[in-house]
Amino acid sequence: MKNRLKVLRAERNWSQADLAQKLEVSRQSVNAVETGKFDPSLPLAFKLARLFETTIEEIFSDEA
Amino acid sequence: MFCSANNPASRRYIIRSVISAGLVILFAVFAAVSFHLWHLHGAPAYLVAILPALPILGALVATGIYLKEEKDEFQRNLLVQSLLGGIGGTLALTTIWGYLEDFTKTPRMDLISVYAWFWIFVGVSYGVVRRRYR
């Protein structure tokens, strides 16, 4: 699944470690989601959307 | 090995695992000394013989508790995949070894070693799974 996490993170000048801390997950988890290798659960996707003050659809797209 | 000590669930898992490992050694020594000194038989022999296995079961329970307590779904996913690899590898090894024992002169596998093999396969699987997400 494609996502805009890297862009959203860069806009806020957050590192992967910063985002991981805010989400209360490991940096490896953020990296895995960001690189599209791991699809987050719905609760984590909602958490990301709330954190970036946007919608899930604005962060993730189901294009291959 | 499977988790960092960065979060409370990981820390608790590490503590429980270390306690279990310590108890295995303690109980194994106790069982060996007991059988050597008192030549146990009957019910006490069975009880003392089972003693070192109890913390091993405890370590498996600790793994289950960790999976329940770990809030990081990616880390949970890594461990679940590794455990599946461990189960698959152990079943494959013991099945192949069983047939080798039946049809060739391959020596009997010590059943206690199956637990160690399981964790060896879990460790190898963990390395493979981690590489996939790098």
N, CA and C atoms of all chains as a GROMACS GRO file, in nm:
protein
  594
    1MET      N    1   0.084  -0.119   0.000
    1MET     CA    2   0.000   0.000   0.000
    1MET      C    3   0.089   0.126   0.000
    2LYS      N    4   0.054   0.220  -0.090
    2LYS     CA    5   0.134   0.344  -0.096
    2LYS      C    6   0.091   0.439   0.015
    3ASN      N    7   0.184   0.523   0.057
    3ASN     CA    8   0.146   0.621   0.160
    3ASN      C    9   0.232   0.748   0.147
    4ARG      N   10   0.185   0.853   0.214
    4ARG     CA   11   0.253   0.984   0.208
    4ARG      C   12   0.322   1.015   0.341
    5LEU      N   13   0.352   0.914   0.415
    5LEU     CA   14   0.408   0.936   0.550
    5LEU      C   15   0.538   1.016   0.547
    6LYS      N   16   0.625   0.982   0.451
    6LYS     CA   17   0.755   1.048   0.444
    6LYS      C   18   0.737   1.200   0.419
    7VAL      N   19   0.644   1.230   0.330
    7VAL     CA   20   0.616   1.371   0.296
    7VAL      C   21   0.558   1.443   0.417
    8LEU      N   22   0.458   1.381   0.479
    8LEU     CA   23   0.392   1.442   0.595
    8LEU      C   24   0.491   1.463   0.710
    9ARG      N   25   0.579   1.367   0.724
    9ARG     CA   26   0.680   1.374   0.829
    9ARG      C   27   0.778   1.489   0.800
   10ALA      N   28   0.820   1.496   0.673
   10ALA     CA   29   0.916   1.600   0.632
   10ALA      C   30   0.857   1.740   0.650
   11GLU      N   31   0.726   1.753   0.621
   11GLU     CA   32   0.658   1.883   0.636
   11GLU      C   33   0.665   1.933   0.780
   12ARG      N   34   0.668   1.838   0.871
   12ARG     CA   35   0.672   1.874   1.015
   12ARG      C   36   0.814   1.866   1.072
   13ASN      N   37   0.907   1.828   0.985
   13ASN     CA   38   1.046   1.815   1.028
   13ASN      C   39   1.063   1.710   1.138
   14TRP      N   40   0.986   1.601   1.124
   14TRP     CA   41   0.994   1.494   1.223
   14TRP      C   42   1.082   1.382   1.166
   15SER      N   43   1.163   1.325   1.251
   15SER     CA   44   1.239   1.206   1.210
   15SER      C   45   1.150   1.084   1.231
   16GLN      N   46   1.195   0.968   1.182
   16GLN     CA   47   1.118   0.844   1.205
   16GLN      C   48   1.108   0.817   1.354
   17ALA      N   49   1.217   0.848   1.425
   17ALA     CA   50   1.218   0.825   1.571
   17ALA      C   51   1.116   0.917   1.641
   18ASP      N   52   1.104   1.042   1.592
   18ASP     CA   53   1.005   1.134   1.650
   18ASP      C   54   0.864   1.079   1.632
   19LEU      N   55   0.836   1.035   1.510
   19LEU     CA   56   0.702   0.982   1.480
   19LEU      C   57   0.675   0.856   1.562
   20ALA      N   58   0.778   0.772   1.571
   20ALA     CA   59   0.764   0.648   1.649
   20ALA      C   60   0.729   0.679   1.794
   21GLN      N   61   0.794   0.782   1.848
   21GLN     CA   62   0.770   0.820   1.987
   21GLN      C   63   0.625   0.869   2.005
   22LYS      N   64   0.579   0.949   1.908
   22LYS     CA   65   0.442   1.002   1.916
   22LYS      C   66   0.338   0.891   1.904
   23LEU      N   67   0.372   0.788   1.824
   23LEU     CA   68   0.278   0.676   1.803
   23LEU      C   69   0.293   0.567   1.909
   24GLU      N   70   0.397   0.578   1.989
   24GLU     CA   71   0.431   0.477   2.090
   24GLU      C   72   0.459   0.341   2.027
   25VAL      N   73   0.535   0.345   1.916
   25VAL     CA   74   0.581   0.221   1.852
   25VAL      C   75   0.732   0.233   1.828
   26SER      N   76   0.792   0.127   1.775
   26SER     CA   77   0.936   0.132   1.751
   26SER      C   78   0.965   0.207   1.619
   27ARG      N   79   1.088   0.255   1.605
   27ARG     CA   80   1.127   0.323   1.481
   27ARG      C   81   1.119   0.226   1.363
   28GLN      N   82   1.150   0.098   1.389
   28GLN     CA   83   1.144  -0.004   1.284
   28GLN      C   84   1.001  -0.016   1.230
   29SER      N   85   0.905   0.002   1.321
   29SER     CA   86   0.764  -0.008   1.280
   29SER      C   87   0.729   0.106   1.185
   30VAL      N   88   0.773   0.226   1.220
   30VAL     CA   89   0.747   0.343   1.134
   30VAL      C   90   0.812   0.322   0.998
   31ASN      N   91   0.936   0.274   1.000
   31ASN     CA   92   1.007   0.250   0.874
   31ASN      C   93   0.934   0.147   0.788
   32ALA      N   94   0.887   0.038   0.852
   32ALA     CA   95   0.818  -0.068   0.777
   32ALA      C   96   0.689  -0.016   0.714
   33VAL      N   97   0.617   0.068   0.788
   33VAL     CA   98   0.492   0.124   0.734
   33VAL      C   99   0.524   0.223   0.622
   34GLU      N  100   0.621   0.310   0.650
   34GLU     CA  101   0.658   0.416   0.555
   34GLU      C  102   0.705   0.360   0.420
   35THR      N  103   0.781   0.250   0.426
   35THR     CA  104   0.833   0.192   0.302
   35THR      C  105   0.731   0.099   0.234
   36GLY      N  106   0.612   0.089   0.294
   36GLY     CA  107   0.505   0.009   0.234
   36GLY      C  108   0.523  -0.140   0.251
   37LYS      N  109   0.616  -0.180   0.339
   37LYS     CA  110   0.639  -0.323   0.358
   37LYS      C  111   0.545  -0.383   0.462
   38PHE      N  112   0.485  -0.296   0.542
   38PHE     CA  113   0.392  -0.343   0.645
   38PHE      C  114   0.269  -0.254   0.646
   39ASP      N  115   0.155  -0.316   0.628
   39ASP     CA  116   0.029  -0.239   0.630
   39ASP      C  117  -0.020  -0.226   0.773
   40PRO      N  118  -0.042  -0.104   0.820
   40PRO     CA  119  -0.086  -0.088   0.958
   40PRO      C  120  -0.231  -0.132   0.977
   41SER      N  121  -0.265  -0.161   1.101
   41SER     CA  122  -0.404  -0.195   1.133
   41SER      C  123  -0.487  -0.067   1.125
   42LEU      N  124  -0.618  -0.083   1.128
   42LEU     CA  125  -0.707   0.034   1.124
   42LEU      C  126  -0.684   0.127   1.244
   43PRO      N  127  -0.670   0.072   1.368
   43PRO     CA  128  -0.645   0.163   1.480
   43PRO      C  129  -0.517   0.246   1.462
   44LEU      N  130  -0.411   0.184   1.409
   44LEU     CA  131  -0.286   0.259   1.390
   44LEU      C  132  -0.302   0.362   1.277
   45ALA      N  133  -0.377   0.324   1.174
   45ALA     CA  134  -0.401   0.417   1.063
   45ALA      C  135  -0.480   0.539   1.114
   46PHE      N  136  -0.579   0.516   1.200
   46PHE     CA  137  -0.656   0.627   1.258
   46PHE      C  138  -0.566   0.715   1.346
   47LYS      N  139  -0.476   0.649   1.420
   47LYS     CA  140  -0.384   0.722   1.507
   47LYS      C  141  -0.296   0.814   1.423
   48LEU      N  142  -0.248   0.761   1.309
   48LEU     CA  143  -0.165   0.841   1.218
   48LEU      C  144  -0.245   0.959   1.162
   49ALA      N  145  -0.369   0.930   1.123
   49ALA     CA  146  -0.454   1.036   1.067
   49ALA      C  147  -0.478   1.146   1.170
   50ARG      N  148  -0.504   1.109   1.292
   50ARG     CA  149  -0.527   1.209   1.399
   50ARG      C  150  -0.401   1.291   1.422
   51LEU      N  151  -0.287   1.221   1.422
   51LEU     CA  152  -0.160   1.287   1.449
   51LEU      C  153  -0.128   1.392   1.341
   52PHE      N  154  -0.155   1.355   1.215
   52PHE     CA  155  -0.127   1.447   1.104
   52PHE      C  156  -0.248   1.536   1.071
   53GLU      N  157  -0.350   1.525   1.153
   53GLU     CA  158  -0.473   1.604   1.136
   53GLU      C  159  -0.528   1.597   0.994
   54THR      N  160  -0.541   1.475   0.948
   54THR     CA  161  -0.595   1.453   0.814
   54THR      C  162  -0.677   1.323   0.814
   55THR      N  163  -0.712   1.274   0.697
   55THR     CA  164  -0.790   1.151   0.690
   55THR      C  165  -0.699   1.034   0.650
   56ILE      N  166  -0.746   0.914   0.674
   56ILE     CA  167  -0.668   0.795   0.637
   56ILE      C  168  -0.643   0.793   0.486
   57GLU      N  169  -0.747   0.833   0.411
   57GLU     CA  170  -0.735   0.832   0.263
   57GLU      C  171  -0.628   0.930   0.214
   58GLU      N  172  -0.606   1.036   0.290
   58GLU     CA  173  -0.504   1.134   0.253
   58GLU      C  174  -0.363   1.080   0.277
   59ILE      N  175  -0.355   0.983   0.365
   59ILE     CA  176  -0.221   0.925   0.396
   59ILE      C  177  -0.196   0.800   0.313
   60PHE      N  178  -0.297   0.713   0.307
   60PHE     CA  179  -0.279   0.584   0.238
   60PHE      C  180  -0.363   0.577   0.111
   61SER      N  181  -0.306   0.511   0.010
   61SER     CA  182  -0.386   0.482  -0.109
   61SER      C  183  -0.363   0.336  -0.145
   62ASP      N  184  -0.466   0.273  -0.201
   62ASP     CA  185  -0.455   0.128  -0.225
   62ASP      C  186  -0.395   0.094  -0.362
   63GLU      N  187  -0.327   0.192  -0.422
   63GLU     CA  188  -0.255   0.161  -0.548
   63GLU      C  189  -0.141   0.066  -0.517
   64ALA      N  190  -0.114  -0.024  -0.612
   64ALA     CA  191  -0.006  -0.121  -0.590
   64ALA      C  192   0.129  -0.053  -0.592
   65MET      N  193   1.659  -1.057   2.240
   65MET     CA  194   1.678  -1.104   2.103
   65MET      C  195   1.562  -1.061   2.014
   66PHE      N  196   1.437  -1.088   2.062
   66PHE     CA  197   1.322  -1.060   1.977
   66PHE      C  198   1.260  -0.924   2.004
   67CYS      N  199   1.309  -0.857   2.105
   67CYS     CA  200   1.250  -0.728   2.135
   67CYS      C  201   1.354  -0.643   2.208
   68SER      N  202   1.339  -0.514   2.189
   68SER     CA  203   1.430  -0.425   2.260
   68SER      C  204   1.369  -0.392   2.396
   69ALA      N  205   1.453  -0.341   2.485
   69ALA     CA  206   1.401  -0.311   2.619
   69ALA      C  207   1.346  -0.169   2.626
   70ASN      N  208   1.296  -0.120   2.508
   70ASN     CA  209   1.249   0.018   2.501
   70ASN      C  210   1.108   0.040   2.554
   71ASN      N  211   1.032  -0.067   2.566
   71ASN     CA  212   0.895  -0.049   2.615
   71ASN      C  213   0.867  -0.145   2.730
   72PRO      N  214   0.766  -0.114   2.811
   72PRO     CA  215   0.739  -0.194   2.931
   72PRO      C  216   0.713  -0.341   2.902
   73ALA      N  217   0.639  -0.370   2.792
   73ALA     CA  218   0.608  -0.510   2.758
   73ALA      C  219   0.736  -0.589   2.732
   74SER      N  220   0.828  -0.528   2.658
   74SER     CA  221   0.956  -0.593   2.628
   74SER      C  222   1.036  -0.617   2.755
   75ARG      N  223   1.038  -0.513   2.840
   75ARG     CA  224   1.114  -0.526   2.965
   75ARG      C  225   1.060  -0.641   3.050
   76ARG      N  226   0.927  -0.647   3.061
   76ARG     CA  227   0.866  -0.754   3.141
   76ARG      C  228   0.896  -0.890   3.080
   77TYR      N  229   0.894  -0.898   2.946
   77TYR     CA  230   0.922  -1.024   2.878
   77TYR      C  231   1.065  -1.069   2.906
   78ILE      N  232   1.158  -0.975   2.898
   78ILE     CA  233   1.299  -1.009   2.923
   78ILE      C  234   1.317  -1.057   3.068
   79ILE      N  235   1.255  -0.986   3.162
   79ILE     CA  236   1.266  -1.025   3.304
   79ILE      C  237   1.209  -1.165   3.325
   80ARG      N  238   1.088  -1.189   3.269
   80ARG     CA  239   1.026  -1.322   3.285
   80ARG      C  240   1.111  -1.431   3.222
   81SER      N  241   1.169  -1.402   3.106
   81SER     CA  242   1.252  -1.502   3.038
   81SER      C  243   1.378  -1.534   3.117
   82VAL      N  244   1.440  -1.430   3.172
   82VAL     CA  245   1.562  -1.451   3.251
   82VAL      C  246   1.529  -1.533   3.377
   83ILE      N  247   1.418  -1.501   3.442
   83ILE     CA  248   1.377  -1.578   3.561
   83ILE      C  249   1.352  -1.724   3.523
   84SER      N  250   1.281  -1.746   3.411
   84SER     CA  251   1.253  -1.883   3.366
   84SER      C  252   1.382  -1.959   3.339
   85ALA      N  253   1.476  -1.894   3.269
   85ALA     CA  254   1.603  -1.959   3.237
   85ALA      C  255   1.680  -1.994   3.364
   86GLY      N  256   1.678  -1.902   3.460
   86GLY     CA  257   1.745  -1.927   3.587
   86GLY      C  258   1.684  -2.044   3.662
   87LEU      N  259   1.550  -2.049   3.660
   87LEU     CA  260   1.481  -2.158   3.729
   87LEU      C  261   1.506  -2.293   3.662
   88VAL      N  262   1.517  -2.293   3.529
   88VAL     CA  263   1.546  -2.419   3.458
   88VAL      C  264   1.679  -2.475   3.507
   89ILE      N  265   1.780  -2.388   3.513
   89ILE     CA  266   1.913  -2.432   3.558
   89ILE      C  267   1.906  -2.480   3.703
   90LEU      N  268   1.841  -2.400   3.787
   90LEU     CA  269   1.830  -2.433   3.929
   90LEU      C  270   1.759  -2.568   3.950
   91PHE      N  271   1.645  -2.585   3.883
   91PHE     CA  272   1.566  -2.708   3.899
   91PHE      C  273   1.638  -2.829   3.837
   92ALA      N  274   1.710  -2.806   3.726
   92ALA     CA  275   1.783  -2.917   3.663
   92ALA      C  276   1.894  -2.966   3.755
   93VAL      N  277   1.964  -2.872   3.817
   93VAL     CA  278   2.070  -2.909   3.912
   93VAL      C  279   2.009  -2.979   4.032
   94PHE      N  280   1.897  -2.924   4.083
   94PHE     CA  281   1.829  -2.984   4.197
   94PHE      C  282   1.785  -3.128   4.165
   95ALA      N  283   1.729  -3.147   4.044
   95ALA     CA  284   1.682  -3.281   4.005
   95ALA      C  285   1.801  -3.377   3.995
   96ALA      N  286   1.908  -3.333   3.932
   96ALA     CA  287   2.025  -3.420   3.916
   96ALA      C  288   2.084  -3.458   4.051
   97VAL      N  289   2.097  -3.359   4.140
   97VAL     CA  290   2.152  -3.386   4.274
   97VAL      C  291   2.059  -3.477   4.353
   98SER      N  292   1.927  -3.452   4.343
   98SER     CA  293   1.830  -3.533   4.417
   98SER      C  294   1.836  -3.679   4.376
   99PHE      N  295   1.840  -3.702   4.244
   99PHE     CA  296   1.844  -3.841   4.197
   99PHE      C  297   1.976  -3.908   4.236
  100HIS      N  298   2.083  -3.828   4.235
  100HIS     CA  299   2.215  -3.882   4.270
  100HIS      C  300   2.222  -3.919   4.418
  101LEU      N  301   2.171  -3.830   4.503
  101LEU     CA  302   2.184  -3.851   4.647
  101LEU      C  303   2.081  -3.947   4.706
  102TRP      N  304   1.957  -3.934   4.657
  102TRP     CA  305   1.849  -4.009   4.724
  102TRP      C  306   1.790  -4.122   4.639
  103HIS      N  307   1.841  -4.141   4.519
  103HIS     CA  308   1.791  -4.248   4.431
  103HIS      C  309   1.639  -4.254   4.433
  104LEU      N  310   1.578  -4.145   4.396
  104LEU     CA  311   1.431  -4.132   4.403
  104LEU      C  312   1.360  -4.236   4.317
  105HIS      N  313   1.242  -4.277   4.360
  105HIS     CA  314   1.155  -4.361   4.277
  105HIS      C  315   1.010  -4.336   4.316
  106GLY      N  316   0.920  -4.384   4.232
  106GLY     CA  317   0.778  -4.362   4.257
  106GLY      C  318   0.737  -4.218   4.230
  107ALA      N  319   0.634  -4.173   4.300
  107ALA     CA  320   0.579  -4.039   4.278
  107ALA      C  321   0.682  -3.927   4.295
  108PRO      N  322   0.766  -3.930   4.401
  108PRO     CA  323   0.867  -3.822   4.414
  108PRO      C  324   0.960  -3.814   4.293
  109ALA      N  325   0.995  -3.929   4.236
  109ALA     CA  326   1.083  -3.930   4.120
  109ALA      C  327   1.018  -3.858   4.002
  110TYR      N  328   0.888  -3.885   3.982
  110TYR     CA  329   0.817  -3.820   3.872
  110TYR      C  330   0.809  -3.669   3.895
  111LEU      N  331   0.780  -3.631   4.019
  111LEU     CA  332   0.766  -3.489   4.052
  111LEU      C  333   0.897  -3.413   4.030
  112VAL      N  334   1.005  -3.470   4.080
  112VAL     CA  335   1.136  -3.404   4.067
  112VAL      C  336   1.182  -3.402   3.921
  113ALA      N  337   1.150  -3.511   3.848
  113ALA     CA  338   1.190  -3.518   3.707
  113ALA      C  339   1.118  -3.411   3.624
  114ILE      N  340   0.994  -3.383   3.660
  114ILE     CA  341   0.915  -3.286   3.585
  114ILE      C  342   0.955  -3.142   3.619
  115LEU      N  343   1.011  -3.125   3.737
  115LEU     CA  344   1.043  -2.990   3.789
  115LEU      C  345   1.114  -2.897   3.688
  116PRO      N  346   1.223  -2.941   3.620
  116PRO     CA  347   1.291  -2.850   3.527
  116PRO      C  348   1.205  -2.810   3.406
  117ALA      N  349   1.103  -2.893   3.378
  117ALA     CA  350   1.017  -2.861   3.262
  117ALA      C  351   0.920  -2.747   3.291
  118LEU      N  352   0.888  -2.728   3.419
  118LEU     CA  353   0.788  -2.627   3.454
  118LEU      C  354   0.829  -2.485   3.414
  119PRO      N  355   0.953  -2.440   3.446
  119PRO     CA  356   0.990  -2.305   3.400
  119PRO      C  357   1.001  -2.293   3.249
  120ILE      N  358   1.025  -2.408   3.182
  120ILE     CA  359   1.028  -2.405   3.035
  120ILE      C  360   0.888  -2.374   2.982
  121LEU      N  361   0.788  -2.439   3.045
  121LEU     CA  362   0.649  -2.408   3.008
  121LEU      C  363   0.620  -2.262   3.043
  122GLY      N  364   0.678  -2.218   3.155
  122GLY     CA  365   0.662  -2.078   3.197
  122GLY      C  366   0.716  -1.981   3.093
  123ALA      N  367   0.827  -2.019   3.029
  123ALA     CA  368   0.887  -1.932   2.926
  123ALA      C  369   0.794  -1.921   2.805
  124LEU      N  370   0.725  -2.033   2.774
  124LEU     CA  371   0.630  -2.029   2.662
  124LEU      C  372   0.511  -1.940   2.697
  125VAL      N  373   0.467  -1.952   2.824
  125VAL     CA  374   0.355  -1.867   2.871
  125VAL      C  375   0.398  -1.720   2.867
  126ALA      N  376   0.524  -1.693   2.907
  126ALA     CA  377   0.576  -1.556   2.905
  126ALA      C  378   0.574  -1.499   2.763
  127THR      N  379   0.603  -1.585   2.665
  127THR     CA  380   0.599  -1.540   2.525
  127THR      C  381   0.456  -1.504   2.486
  128GLY      N  382   0.362  -1.587   2.529
  128GLY     CA  383   0.221  -1.558   2.501
  128GLY      C  384   0.176  -1.428   2.567
  129ILE      N  385   0.219  -1.408   2.691
  129ILE     CA  386   0.182  -1.284   2.763
  129ILE      C  387   0.242  -1.163   2.691
  130TYR      N  388   0.367  -1.178   2.645
  130TYR     CA  389   0.431  -1.068   2.572
  130TYR      C  390   0.350  -1.030   2.447
  131LEU      N  391   0.305  -1.134   2.375
  131LEU     CA  392   0.227  -1.106   2.253
  131LEU      C  393   0.098  -1.033   2.286
  132LYS      N  394   0.044  -1.062   2.403
  132LYS     CA  395  -0.080  -0.995   2.446
  132LYS      C  396  -0.052  -0.852   2.492
  133GLU      N  397   0.064  -0.834   2.557
  133GLU     CA  398   0.094  -0.702   2.615
  133GLU      C  399   0.160  -0.604   2.516
  134GLU      N  400   0.230  -0.657   2.416
  134GLU     CA  401   0.303  -0.571   2.323
  134GLU      C  402   0.205  -0.486   2.240
  135LYS      N  403   0.217  -0.356   2.251
  135LYS     CA  404   0.124  -0.267   2.180
  135LYS      C  405   0.170  -0.237   2.038
  136ASP      N  406   0.298  -0.261   2.010
  136ASP     CA  407   0.353  -0.234   1.878
  136ASP      C  408   0.319  -0.352   1.785
  137GLU      N  409   0.221  -0.330   1.696
  137GLU     CA  410   0.172  -0.441   1.614
  137GLU      C  411   0.278  -0.495   1.518
  138PHE      N  412   0.371  -0.411   1.475
  138PHE     CA  413   0.476  -0.458   1.386
  138PHE      C  414   0.568  -0.557   1.459
  139GLN      N  415   0.605  -0.522   1.582
  139GLN     CA  416   0.690  -0.611   1.662
  139GLN      C  417   0.618  -0.743   1.691
  140ARG      N  418   0.489  -0.734   1.718
  140ARG     CA  419   0.408  -0.855   1.741
  140ARG      C  420   0.409  -0.942   1.616
  141ASN      N  421   0.393  -0.877   1.502
  141ASN     CA  422   0.391  -0.947   1.374
  141ASN      C  423   0.524  -1.019   1.349
  142LEU      N  424   0.635  -0.952   1.381
  142LEU     CA  425   0.768  -1.013   1.364
  142LEU      C  426   0.779  -1.141   1.448
  143LEU      N  427   0.735  -1.130   1.574
  143LEU     CA  428   0.749  -1.246   1.664
  143LEU      C  429   0.657  -1.360   1.622
  144VAL      N  430   0.534  -1.326   1.580
  144VAL     CA  431   0.440  -1.432   1.538
  144VAL      C  432   0.495  -1.506   1.417
  145GLN      N  433   0.548  -1.431   1.319
  145GLN     CA  434   0.607  -1.496   1.201
  145GLN      C  435   0.725  -1.583   1.240
  146SER      N  436   0.806  -1.534   1.336
  146SER     CA  437   0.923  -1.610   1.381
  146SER      C  438   0.880  -1.738   1.453
  147LEU      N  439   0.775  -1.726   1.536
  147LEU     CA  440   0.725  -1.844   1.608
  147LEU      C  441   0.670  -1.948   1.510
  148LEU      N  442   0.601  -1.900   1.405
  148LEU     CA  443   0.551  -1.993   1.302
  148LEU      C  444   0.668  -2.063   1.234
  149GLY      N  445   0.773  -1.986   1.206
  149GLY     CA  446   0.895  -2.045   1.147
  149GLY      C  447   0.955  -2.149   1.241
  150GLY      N  448   0.954  -2.116   1.371
  150GLY     CA  449   1.008  -2.209   1.471
  150GLY      C  450   0.928  -2.338   1.477
  151ILE      N  451   0.796  -2.325   1.476
  151ILE     CA  452   0.709  -2.444   1.480
  151ILE      C  453   0.730  -2.528   1.354
  152GLY      N  454   0.730  -2.461   1.239
  152GLY     CA  455   0.747  -2.533   1.112
  152GLY      C  456   0.881  -2.603   1.104
  153GLY      N  457   0.986  -2.532   1.142
  153GLY     CA  458   1.120  -2.590   1.138
  153GLY      C  459   1.133  -2.709   1.231
  154THR      N  460   1.078  -2.696   1.351
  154THR     CA  461   1.086  -2.805   1.449
  154THR      C  462   1.009  -2.928   1.401
  155LEU      N  463   0.888  -2.904   1.347
  155LEU     CA  464   0.809  -3.015   1.296
  155LEU      C  465   0.880  -3.084   1.180
  156ALA      N  466   0.940  -3.004   1.092
  156ALA     CA  467   1.011  -3.061   0.977
  156ALA      C  468   1.129  -3.146   1.025
  157LEU      N  469   1.209  -3.088   1.116
  157LEU     CA  470   1.327  -3.159   1.165
  157LEU      C  471   1.289  -3.290   1.235
  158THR      N  472   1.191  -3.282   1.327
  158THR     CA  473   1.156  -3.401   1.405
  158THR      C  474   1.090  -3.508   1.317
  159THR      N  475   1.015  -3.465   1.217
  159THR     CA  476   0.952  -3.563   1.126
  159THR      C  477   1.058  -3.636   1.044
  160ILE      N  478   1.150  -3.557   0.987
  160ILE     CA  479   1.258  -3.616   0.907
  160ILE      C  480   1.344  -3.708   0.995
  161TRP      N  481   1.376  -3.658   1.115
  161TRP     CA  482   1.460  -3.736   1.207
  161TRP      C  483   1.389  -3.867   1.247
  162GLY      N  484   1.257  -3.856   1.267
  162GLY     CA  485   1.179  -3.976   1.304
  162GLY      C  486   1.188  -4.084   1.200
  163TYR      N  487   1.172  -4.046   1.073
  163TYR     CA  488   1.182  -4.145   0.966
  163TYR      C  489   1.324  -4.200   0.954
  164LEU      N  490   1.422  -4.111   0.976
  164LEU     CA  491   1.561  -4.158   0.972
  164LEU      C  492   1.586  -4.261   1.082
  165GLU      N  493   1.528  -4.236   1.200
  165GLU     CA  494   1.543  -4.331   1.312
  165GLU      C  495   1.479  -4.465   1.276
  166ASP      N  496   1.362  -4.458   1.211
  166ASP     CA  497   1.289  -4.580   1.177
  166ASP      C  498   1.360  -4.666   1.074
  167PHE      N  499   1.416  -4.601   0.972
  167PHE     CA  500   1.468  -4.677   0.858
  167PHE      C  501   1.620  -4.684   0.848
  168THR      N  502   1.689  -4.604   0.928
  168THR     CA  503   1.836  -4.608   0.923
  168THR      C  504   1.890  -4.623   1.066
  169LYS      N  505   2.020  -4.618   1.078
  169LYS     CA  506   2.080  -4.632   1.211
  169LYS      C  507   2.103  -4.496   1.278
  170THR      N  508   2.024  -4.399   1.241
  170THR     CA  509   2.035  -4.266   1.302
  170THR      C  510   2.003  -4.276   1.451
  171PRO      N  511   2.086  -4.216   1.537
  171PRO     CA  512   2.059  -4.227   1.681
  171PRO      C  513   1.931  -4.156   1.722
  172ARG      N  514   1.874  -4.201   1.833
  172ARG     CA  515   1.750  -4.140   1.885
  172ARG      C  516   1.773  -3.994   1.921
  173MET      N  517   1.676  -3.911   1.887
  173MET     CA  518   1.686  -3.770   1.925
  173MET      C  519   1.641  -3.755   2.070
  174ASP      N  520   1.720  -3.683   2.146
  174ASP     CA  521   1.683  -3.655   2.285
  174ASP      C  522   1.565  -3.557   2.283
  175LEU      N  523   1.452  -3.599   2.339
  175LEU     CA  524   1.331  -3.516   2.332
  175LEU      C  525   1.347  -3.378   2.396
  176ILE      N  526   1.433  -3.372   2.498
  176ILE     CA  527   1.455  -3.242   2.564
  176ILE      C  528   1.514  -3.141   2.464
  177SER      N  529   1.590  -3.191   2.366
  177SER     CA  530   1.654  -3.100   2.270
  177SER      C  531   1.553  -3.036   2.175
  178VAL      N  532   1.431  -3.092   2.166
  178VAL     CA  533   1.330  -3.037   2.074
  178VAL      C  534   1.300  -2.891   2.110
  179TYR      N  535   1.295  -2.863   2.240
  179TYR     CA  536   1.267  -2.726   2.285
  179TYR      C  537   1.378  -2.631   2.238
  180ALA      N  538   1.502  -2.678   2.253
  180ALA     CA  539   1.615  -2.596   2.209
  180ALA      C  540   1.611  -2.575   2.058
  181TRP      N  541   1.579  -2.684   1.984
  181TRP     CA  542   1.568  -2.671   1.837
  181TRP      C  543   1.461  -2.570   1.799
  182PHE      N  544   1.348  -2.573   1.872
  182PHE     CA  545   1.239  -2.479   1.844
  182PHE      C  546   1.290  -2.335   1.850
  183TRP      N  547   1.363  -2.302   1.958
  183TRP     CA  548   1.411  -2.164   1.972
  183TRP      C  549   1.521  -2.130   1.872
  184ILE      N  550   1.600  -2.231   1.832
  184ILE     CA  551   1.700  -2.208   1.727
  184ILE      C  552   1.629  -2.169   1.597
  185PHE      N  553   1.524  -2.245   1.563
  185PHE     CA  554   1.448  -2.213   1.441
  185PHE      C  555   1.377  -2.078   1.452
  186VAL      N  556   1.327  -2.046   1.573
  186VAL     CA  557   1.263  -1.914   1.592
  186VAL      C  558   1.366  -1.804   1.567
  187GLY      N  559   1.486  -1.822   1.620
  187GLY     CA  560   1.593  -1.723   1.603
  187GLY      C  561   1.631  -1.704   1.457
  188VAL      N  562   1.645  -1.816   1.386
  188VAL     CA  563   1.680  -1.808   1.243
  188VAL      C  564   1.567  -1.739   1.166
  189SER      N  565   1.442  -1.778   1.197
  189SER     CA  566   1.326  -1.717   1.130
  189SER      C  567   1.322  -1.567   1.156
  190TYR      N  568   1.352  -1.529   1.280
  190TYR     CA  569   1.348  -1.387   1.317
  190TYR      C  570   1.446  -1.307   1.230
  191GLY      N  571   1.566  -1.365   1.213
  191GLY     CA  572   1.667  -1.299   1.129
  191GLY      C  573   1.619  -1.282   0.986
  192VAL      N  574   1.556  -1.388   0.933
  192VAL     CA  575   1.506  -1.385   0.795
  192VAL      C  576   1.394  -1.283   0.782
  193VAL      N  577   1.300  -1.284   0.879
  193VAL     CA  578   1.185  -1.193   0.874
  193VAL      C  579   1.232  -1.048   0.885
  194ARG      N  580   1.328  -1.022   0.976
  194ARG     CA  581   1.379  -0.886   0.994
  194ARG      C  582   1.443  -0.833   0.866
  195ARG      N  583   1.514  -0.922   0.796
  195ARG     CA  584   1.580  -0.882   0.670
  195ARG      C  585   1.477  -0.837   0.567
  196ARG      N  586   1.361  -0.907   0.569
  196ARG     CA  587   1.256  -0.875   0.472
  196ARG      C  588   1.203  -0.732   0.491
  197TYR      N  589   1.205  -0.684   0.614
  197TYR     CA  590   1.149  -0.552   0.642
  197TYR      C  591   1.256  -0.442   0.646
  198ARG      N  592   1.379  -0.480   0.616
  198ARG     CA  593   1.486  -0.379   0.623
  198ARG      C  594   1.476  -0.277   0.511
   0.00000   0.00000   0.00000
